[in-house]
Every structure is written in structure tokens, then in C-alpha cells.
Amino acid sequence: MKMATTSRGRALDRAKVAGGQDHEVRYEAKKEGVSKETVKKAVKSAGNSRKKVEAEISRH
């Protein structure tokens, strides 16, 4: 499976949530129906794996 790339040729990893990137945090918060702060806390406690972050959010 080929990974998506940016216009500059950099690889994107959609399986991760970059907690420091506001647009990624905003997207995940909207998708899960929670606040941005909740997403940031989930990334901090569960790591940046999207599956782990979503599992952490659903536990609370």
C-alpha cells in the first residue's frame, strides 16, 4: 500500500494524530464529538496512534 504524500513529496501517516498540529486535533475532535482539549489529553496519555487515541476518548 502506497502512503499519501504532500505536494513536496513528504509522506503522510494517517494512522497517527499529531497532538501539536491544531488542524489534526480539530479534525479528530469534530469526528469524535469532543473538545480539542480532550483529544490533546488522549494523545498525551495514549500516544499518537489514531486507534489508541480514539479508544482512549471512547473510554471516557
C-alpha positions as CSV (number, residue, x, y, z in Angstrom):
1,M,0.0,0.0,0.0
2,K,1.4,3.4,-1.0
3,M,1.4,6.1,1.6
4,A,-0.1,9.5,0.6
5,T,2.4,12.3,0.0
6,T,2.3,16.1,0.3
7,S,3.0,18.4,-2.7
8,R,6.6,18.5,-1.5
9,G,6.8,14.7,-1.6
10,R,6.8,14.1,2.1
11,A,5.0,11.1,3.4
12,L,1.8,11.5,5.4
13,D,0.9,9.0,8.1
14,R,-2.9,9.0,8.5
15,A,-2.7,6.4,11.3
16,K,-1.3,9.0,13.7
17,V,-2.6,12.1,15.4
18,A,-0.1,14.9,15.7
19,G,-1.1,16.5,19.0
20,G,0.8,19.6,18.3
21,Q,-0.9,20.2,14.9
22,D,-4.1,22.2,15.5
23,H,-5.8,21.1,12.3
24,E,-5.3,17.4,13.2
25,V,-6.6,17.9,16.8
26,R,-9.6,19.9,15.4
27,Y,-10.4,17.2,12.9
28,E,-10.2,14.4,15.5
29,A,-12.3,16.4,18.0
30,K,-15.0,17.1,15.4
31,K,-15.0,13.5,14.2
32,E,-15.3,12.2,17.8
33,G,-17.7,14.9,19.0
34,V,-15.4,16.0,21.9
35,S,-13.3,19.1,22.7
36,K,-9.8,19.7,21.4
37,E,-8.6,19.5,25.0
38,T,-10.0,16.0,25.3
39,V,-8.1,15.0,22.1
40,K,-4.9,16.5,23.4
41,K,-5.2,14.7,26.7
42,A,-5.9,11.4,24.9
43,V,-2.8,11.9,22.7
44,K,-0.7,12.6,25.8
45,S,-1.9,9.5,27.7
46,A,-2.3,7.0,24.8
47,G,0.3,8.1,22.4
48,N,-0.2,9.3,18.8
49,S,-1.7,6.2,17.3
50,R,-5.2,7.2,15.9
51,K,-6.7,3.9,17.0
52,K,-5.4,4.3,20.6
53,V,-6.5,7.9,20.8
54,E,-10.0,7.0,19.6
55,A,-10.1,4.1,22.1
56,E,-8.9,6.5,24.9
57,I,-11.6,9.0,24.0
58,S,-14.4,6.4,23.9
59,R,-13.4,5.1,27.4
60,H,-14.3,8.5,29.0
